[in-house]
Amino acid sequence: MMAVPWVRAFPPEPDKGLVFHDVPRLLNMPIGDSRPFTYFMLLFPETLMKEIMRHTNRYAHHHIQQNQHQFGRHARARSWKKITLSELKAFLSIFFNMSIVRKPSIPHYWNSRLPSQRSDWFHQTMSRNRFQNILKFIHITDYQQMVGREHAAYDPASRFRPLVNFVNRQFLRFVIPKRELCVDESLVSTKAHSVMRQYIPSKAAKYGVKLWLLCESSSGYVLQMSVYRGRLFDPTPRGELQGTNVVVQLLQEASLLGRGYHIFCDSFFTSIHLGHVLLQHNTYLTGTLRKTRPMPLTVRNADPQPGAAVYMRRGHFLCVASRDNEGKKPVRLLSTALPAQDLPSGRPKLITAYNRNMGAIDMDDGLLSAYGKQRKTKKSMEKGLPSHSAQNHAQCIYSLQRTHHRPPGVKSTAVYNAGRRVIVGSRAASRSQARTSTASSELSSPTPR
């Protein structure tokens, strides 16, 4: 059978009637005037905390039994006692507040000699030695199930994979997302020696563990995340594109494939092959397209004037090349959902839709950056990745709920409706820090020093 050729398309094309099977809404939400702490506990419930307690106590007992002959006379580990639920809440509260109240080192938070540097809340909540003991021994998974690097079943993400799986399940419990979703990568900053560490020059952190994220475009709410363990542990099958595998896997794990969702992604993921795969599952694609990827030659070689666009269509597939300003390179996009339509300025509506729906991951990164870099620790990935994720998304649910319950005619005050710009991180910082401070103080229960 002869392949269908690409033909020139000219705006305006009629809008497509895309079939969408879900009704976007919030699920299992507390009452509208609940405290921020209540929303944090949706994603970090006591059942999870009890699991962390159990694994931490078991690992601490094992470590002390195996290494007590190496401890000094006054080693902190000798004073270890089983962690309780109230202590774990206090520990998490301190951990989060350390991202807001920045000091050079952990001991500085318990400095009581200099009045100008005192932070009474920290030593009233927990002693320094107890905090550092918990920090040393805290475990998210059963240490007995972890194997060494030489073992065939070795998984470099095993230390935090159970928690990632848990929060992924929690994410899906509370939101049925709107039709527009986006897929992108994020980076958890770390300089720890690990096969998972990646270098991404476009990110502020540059070095870290890469996450693949599936988000709701309008709110930035993460629906699914996957840890990239490197090409050794997550190889791409021969003849396939990594971007296609990532997008399909995220949608499958979130149970959103085949429900009429519209996926936005950048040039790393976008390809005609991905468009075909998604269309087979009643899912649509829009994204930027690399010049080296397959596309009609008319679009590849196009050199449009500023404010002009060149469209090519083949069935459901629409390719466009457009240039915004003189001196800039043309941008190429592919869509299986949007028609060839221009704004009065001559700019394709497809580009406007892409820009509107592709900022969710950057929005999340901006909000997390308001808390500063993670404190250096040998277990930075195990501690930082899940806790900051839960903290960020508790705030996201809180914002969505406040938007959902606001009176008719009143504009939303949620950070996600206030900041669809690059400065979202700085604008959201004061709001998010205030909310997190409230939640963190409610999370803690003072223990005697």
C-alpha distance (Angstrom), angle and dihedral (degrees) to the residues before:
residue distance angle dihedral
M1 . . .
M2 3.80 . .
A3 3.80 114.6 .
V4 3.79 116.3 -112.4
P5 3.83 107.9 -105.2
W6 3.79 126.8 -128.5
V7 3.82 112.7 -107.8
R8 3.79 133.0 -170.1
A9 3.80 114.4 -92.8
F10 3.79 123.3 -156.9
P11 3.81 126.4 -159.8
P12 2.87 139.7 -83.5
E13 3.80 100.4 53.1
P14 3.82 117.9 171.3
D15 3.80 118.5 -97.9
K16 3.78 116.0 -95.7
G17 3.77 120.9 -119.8
L18 3.80 100.6 -131.6
V19 3.79 116.8 -165.4
F20 3.81 113.5 -128.0
H21 3.80 118.3 -177.9
D22 3.83 103.3 -168.3
V23 3.80 134.0 75.5
P24 3.83 108.2 -137.7
R25 3.80 111.7 -128.8
L26 3.78 145.7 129.9
L27 3.79 119.4 -94.7
N28 3.80 135.0 -157.1
M29 3.80 92.2 5.0
P30 3.82 126.5 166.3
I31 3.79 118.6 -122.4
G32 3.79 115.0 -66.3
D33 3.82 98.1 -103.9
S34 3.84 95.6 50.1
R35 3.79 118.9 136.3
P36 3.84 121.7 -101.5
F37 3.80 88.1 -111.3
T38 3.82 89.5 64.3
Y39 3.79 90.4 58.5
F40 3.77 92.6 47.9
M41 3.80 89.2 55.3
L42 3.81 90.5 55.3
L43 3.80 89.7 69.7
F44 3.80 98.5 27.7
P45 3.83 103.3 38.2
E46 3.78 126.7 175.0
T47 3.80 91.2 -103.9
L48 3.81 88.2 65.0
M49 3.79 92.0 44.5
K50 3.81 90.7 53.0
E51 3.80 90.0 52.8
I52 3.81 90.1 51.7
M53 3.83 89.4 48.4
R54 3.79 91.6 52.0
H55 3.81 95.0 48.6
T56 3.82 92.2 43.2
N57 3.80 94.7 51.1
R58 3.79 92.0 45.5
Y59 3.81 93.3 49.4
A60 3.82 93.3 44.9
H61 3.81 91.7 51.7
H62 3.81 91.4 48.8
H63 3.82 94.1 46.0
I64 3.81 94.0 48.7
Q65 3.81 92.4 47.2
Q66 3.79 91.8 50.5
N67 3.81 98.4 43.1
Q68 3.80 107.8 27.2
H69 3.80 91.1 110.5
Q70 3.83 88.1 62.5
F71 3.82 96.0 51.0
G72 3.76 119.7 104.2
R73 3.78 120.2 -120.5
H74 3.80 93.1 -97.6
A75 3.82 99.0 31.8
R76 3.80 113.7 148.6
A77 3.79 90.9 -130.3
R78 3.81 90.2 68.0
S79 3.80 89.1 65.8
W80 3.81 94.1 53.7
K81 3.77 118.1 135.0
K82 3.79 129.2 173.5
I83 3.78 114.3 -74.2
T84 3.81 117.4 -119.8
L85 3.79 130.1 -150.1
S86 3.80 93.0 -105.5
E87 3.80 90.5 50.4
L88 3.80 92.2 50.7
K89 3.81 89.8 51.8
A90 3.80 89.7 49.7
F91 3.81 90.2 48.2
L92 3.81 92.2 51.9
S93 3.78 90.3 46.9
I94 3.80 91.5 54.0
F95 3.79 91.0 44.2
F96 3.81 92.0 55.3
N97 3.80 94.4 42.8
M98 3.80 90.8 52.9
S99 3.81 86.5 65.2
I100 3.80 89.7 56.4
V101 3.81 100.7 37.8
R102 3.78 102.6 50.6
K103 3.81 119.7 -154.6
P104 3.83 132.4 162.9
S105 3.81 97.0 -109.1
I106 3.79 142.5 -4.4
P107 3.85 95.7 -96.5
H108 3.82 90.0 57.7
Y109 3.81 90.0 69.4
W110 3.80 89.2 63.6
N111 3.82 95.9 42.3
S112 3.82 107.5 133.9
R113 3.81 100.5 162.7
L114 3.80 97.4 78.1
P115 3.83 113.3 54.3
S116 3.80 91.9 -156.4
Q117 3.82 91.1 59.5
R118 3.79 100.3 40.4
S119 3.79 119.3 127.8
D120 3.78 102.1 -176.3
W121 3.80 95.4 -179.5
F122 3.81 92.8 67.9
H123 3.81 98.1 54.0
Q124 3.81 90.5 39.9
T125 3.80 89.2 55.9
M126 3.81 99.6 45.2
S127 3.80 139.1 -18.0
R128 3.78 118.2 -102.0
N129 3.81 93.9 -120.1
R130 3.80 91.9 51.4
F131 3.81 91.8 48.8
Q132 3.81 92.5 50.0
N133 3.79 91.2 46.0
I134 3.81 91.0 54.7
L135 3.80 90.4 44.2
K136 3.80 89.1 54.3
F137 3.80 97.3 49.5
I138 3.80 105.3 29.5
H139 3.80 111.3 128.8
I140 3.78 130.7 -178.7
T141 3.79 97.3 -168.6
D142 3.80 137.2 36.1
Y143 3.79 107.7 -82.2
Q144 3.83 90.1 -151.5
Q145 3.81 90.8 65.7
M146 3.80 94.6 53.9
V147 3.80 117.5 96.5
G148 3.79 131.7 -160.8
R149 3.79 126.8 -98.4
E150 3.78 91.6 -101.3
H151 3.82 91.6 60.4
A152 3.83 119.2 98.4
A153 3.83 91.1 -131.0
Y154 3.82 94.7 51.6
D155 3.81 113.7 141.1
P156 3.83 116.2 -171.8
A157 3.83 89.6 -156.3
S158 3.81 94.6 51.7
R159 3.82 93.3 106.6
F160 3.79 92.8 66.7
R161 3.81 106.0 13.8
P162 3.86 94.6 100.9
L163 3.80 89.5 55.9
V164 3.81 93.2 47.0
N165 3.81 89.1 50.9
F166 3.80 90.4 48.5
V167 3.80 96.3 50.7
N168 3.82 90.2 45.1
R169 3.80 88.5 58.9
Q170 3.80 90.6 46.0
F171 3.81 93.2 50.5
L172 3.81 90.8 59.7
R173 3.80 94.3 49.4
F174 3.79 96.8 70.1
V175 3.81 110.0 37.7
I176 3.79 137.6 47.1
P177 3.81 96.6 -164.7
K178 3.76 130.8 -135.5
R179 3.79 118.1 -101.0
E180 3.82 96.4 -96.4
L181 3.84 113.1 79.5
C182 3.78 131.7 165.8
V183 3.81 134.9 -151.1
D184 3.78 122.4 -154.0
E185 3.78 142.9 137.7
S186 3.78 129.0 -97.3
L187 3.79 131.7 -170.7
V188 3.80 129.0 -134.9
S189 3.79 103.1 -153.4
T190 3.79 116.4 -122.6
K191 3.79 138.5 139.3
A192 3.79 93.2 -163.4
H193 3.81 115.6 131.1
S194 3.79 104.9 -102.1
V195 3.79 138.4 138.9
M196 3.82 86.1 -127.7
R197 3.79 95.5 61.8
Q198 3.79 112.6 113.5
Y199 3.79 134.2 -170.8
I200 3.80 114.7 -133.6
P201 3.83 110.5 171.0
S202 3.82 92.8 -167.6
K203 3.82 91.5 63.4
A204 3.80 123.1 81.9
A205 3.81 92.8 -127.2
K206 3.84 93.7 47.3
Y207 3.84 93.2 -167.0
G208 3.78 126.6 54.9
V209 3.78 148.8 87.6
K210 3.79 112.9 -49.7
L211 3.78 121.4 -131.5
W212 3.78 126.8 -164.9
L213 3.81 107.9 -142.7
L214 3.80 133.4 -165.0
C215 3.82 110.1 -161.9
E216 3.77 141.5 174.4
S217 3.80 103.4 -108.4
S218 3.80 98.4 -142.1
S219 3.81 98.0 50.8
G220 3.81 107.4 20.0
Y221 3.81 89.9 -123.9
V222 3.81 109.8 158.1
L223 3.79 113.2 -128.9
Q224 3.79 98.0 178.1
M225 3.78 137.4 1.3
S226 3.77 131.8 -169.1
V227 3.80 128.9 -167.7
Y228 3.79 115.5 -129.6
R229 3.79 107.2 -140.1
G230 3.80 97.3 -171.9
R231 3.79 132.7 -92.7
L232 3.81 92.1 -70.8
F233 3.82 93.8 61.7
D234 3.84 99.7 24.8
P235 3.81 104.2 36.9
T236 3.78 122.4 176.7
P237 3.82 113.6 -123.0
R238 3.79 114.1 -110.8
G239 3.79 113.1 -89.4
E240 3.82 94.1 17.8
L241 3.80 132.7 101.2
Q242 3.78 119.6 -118.0
G243 3.79 91.3 -140.1
T244 3.82 92.2 57.9
N245 3.80 92.1 50.8
V246 3.80 92.7 48.2
V247 3.81 95.7 50.1
V248 3.81 94.8 45.9
Q249 3.81 93.1 45.3
L250 3.83 93.2 50.7
L251 3.81 91.9 49.4
Q252 3.80 92.2 46.8
E253 3.79 93.6 49.3
A254 3.81 90.2 48.8
S255 3.84 90.7 48.0
L256 3.83 89.8 -126.2
L257 3.79 99.7 116.9
G258 3.80 114.0 112.5
R259 3.81 96.2 19.4
G260 3.80 100.0 103.7
Y261 3.81 99.8 -97.7
H262 3.81 121.4 159.3
I263 3.82 113.2 -133.2
F264 3.82 122.8 -155.0
C265 3.81 119.3 -165.8
D266 3.79 141.1 154.2
S267 3.79 130.7 -105.5
F268 3.81 94.2 -80.2
F269 3.81 90.0 68.4
T270 3.81 105.1 25.6
S271 3.79 119.0 99.0
I272 3.77 138.8 137.2
H273 3.82 87.7 -111.8
L274 3.81 91.2 57.5
G275 3.81 89.1 48.5
H276 3.82 90.7 54.6
V277 3.81 92.8 47.5
L278 3.81 92.8 50.1
L279 3.80 94.0 45.2
Q280 3.79 89.0 56.1
H281 3.82 85.7 61.2
N282 3.82 97.1 43.5
T283 3.80 91.9 -105.3
Y284 3.81 125.5 129.1
L285 3.80 133.4 -140.3
T286 3.79 137.2 -152.8
G287 3.79 123.9 171.3
T288 3.76 149.3 126.6
L289 3.78 115.8 -79.2
R290 3.79 127.9 -140.9
K291 3.79 115.5 -127.0
T292 3.81 90.0 -126.1
R293 3.83 92.9 58.7
P294 3.84 121.5 91.5
M295 3.83 111.7 -82.7
P296 3.81 138.1 136.3
L297 3.80 111.6 -67.2
T298 3.80 90.3 -128.1
V299 3.80 89.8 64.3
R300 3.82 94.9 38.4
N301 3.81 92.6 53.7
A302 3.80 96.7 34.8
D303 3.79 117.8 128.8
P304 3.82 102.6 -176.9
Q305 3.77 123.7 -173.7
P306 3.84 117.5 -108.6
G307 3.78 109.0 -75.5
A308 3.81 93.0 18.8
A309 3.81 131.9 103.7
V310 3.81 138.6 -162.2
Y311 3.81 116.5 -144.1
M312 3.80 129.5 -164.2
R313 3.81 125.4 -178.7
R314 3.78 136.6 -165.2
G315 3.79 113.2 174.4
H316 3.80 108.4 -61.8
F317 3.82 92.2 -6.9
L318 3.80 121.2 95.7
C319 3.81 121.6 -176.3
V320 3.79 122.4 -170.6
A321 3.79 136.0 -177.7
S322 3.80 116.7 -162.5
R323 3.79 139.1 166.7
D324 3.80 122.6 -153.4
N325 3.81 102.4 -168.9
E326 3.77 139.6 10.6
G327 3.80 111.8 -89.4
K328 3.81 94.5 27.2
K329 3.77 123.7 109.9
P330 3.80 118.4 -111.1
V331 3.79 116.1 -97.8
R332 3.81 119.6 -138.5
L333 3.78 124.8 -153.2
L334 3.78 137.4 -179.2
S335 3.80 126.6 -153.9
T336 3.79 136.1 174.5
A337 3.81 93.0 -175.0
L338 3.80 111.3 41.6
P339 3.83 129.1 72.7
A340 3.79 128.7 -132.5
Q341 3.80 101.9 -89.5
D342 3.81 131.7 146.5
L343 3.77 133.6 -150.9
P344 3.84 118.0 -126.8
S345 3.82 87.2 -96.8
G346 3.82 89.8 59.4
R347 3.79 93.3 -110.1
P348 3.82 113.3 135.3
K349 3.80 114.8 -108.7
L350 3.79 86.1 -136.9
I351 3.81 90.2 69.1
T352 3.80 91.9 48.5
A353 3.81 90.6 51.3
Y354 3.81 90.6 49.0
N355 3.81 93.4 50.7
R356 3.80 91.5 46.8
N357 3.80 94.6 51.8
M358 3.81 104.5 35.7
G359 3.81 101.5 66.7
A360 3.81 99.6 80.1
I361 3.82 97.8 97.7
D362 3.81 92.2 45.7
M363 3.80 87.5 49.5
D364 3.82 90.8 55.4
D365 3.81 91.5 46.2
G366 3.80 89.7 50.1
L367 3.79 92.7 52.0
L368 3.79 92.5 48.5
S369 3.81 91.4 47.5
A370 3.81 88.1 62.2
Y371 3.80 87.2 73.7
G372 3.79 94.8 55.8
K373 3.77 128.3 -126.3
Q374 3.77 121.0 -37.9
R375 3.77 116.3 -97.6
K376 3.78 112.7 -101.1
T377 3.80 112.9 -97.9
K378 3.78 136.7 148.2
K379 3.79 87.9 -118.4
S380 3.80 96.7 45.6
M381 3.81 94.3 131.3
E382 3.80 93.2 47.8
K383 3.81 93.6 49.6
G384 3.78 104.3 29.6
L385 3.79 105.0 43.6
P386 3.82 101.0 56.6
S387 3.79 99.6 33.0
H388 3.80 95.7 50.9
S389 3.79 90.0 44.1
A390 3.80 92.1 53.5
Q391 3.81 90.9 45.1
N392 3.79 93.4 50.6
H393 3.78 95.0 47.0
A394 3.76 94.5 45.1
Q395 3.79 85.4 59.4
C396 3.81 89.5 46.8
I397 3.81 92.3 53.8
Y398 3.81 89.0 45.9
S399 3.80 90.7 53.4
L400 3.81 92.8 45.9
Q401 3.79 91.2 49.4
R402 3.81 92.7 49.6
T403 3.80 89.1 50.0
H404 3.80 91.0 48.4
H405 3.81 93.0 52.1
R406 3.81 100.3 40.3
P407 3.85 115.5 121.0
P408 3.84 117.0 -97.7
G409 3.80 113.2 -86.0
V410 3.82 94.4 19.2
K411 3.78 115.0 119.2
S412 3.80 116.5 -120.9
T413 3.79 118.1 -102.0
A414 3.80 93.6 -165.1
V415 3.78 114.1 126.7
Y416 3.76 91.5 -127.6
N417 3.80 92.4 61.1
A418 3.81 92.3 41.2
G419 3.80 99.5 52.8
R420 3.79 121.7 44.3
R421 3.80 89.2 143.7
V422 3.78 138.2 87.8
I423 3.81 89.8 -96.9
V424 3.81 92.6 60.7
G425 3.80 90.8 109.7
S426 3.79 95.2 56.1
R427 3.81 94.0 41.2
A428 3.78 92.2 47.8
A429 3.80 94.6 44.9
S430 3.78 98.0 83.6
R431 3.80 93.0 44.4
S432 3.78 96.4 43.3
Q433 3.81 93.5 44.7
A434 3.79 91.6 50.4
R435 3.77 91.9 50.8
T436 3.80 93.0 43.9
S437 3.81 91.7 48.6
T438 3.79 89.3 54.4
A439 3.79 92.8 47.6
S440 3.80 92.2 45.0
S441 3.78 93.7 51.7
E442 3.80 89.9 49.9
L443 3.80 90.1 48.2
S444 3.79 93.3 57.7
S445 3.77 128.4 75.0
P446 3.81 114.1 -167.8
T447 3.78 116.6 -111.4
P448 3.82 123.5 -164.6
R449 3.75 117.0 -95.1
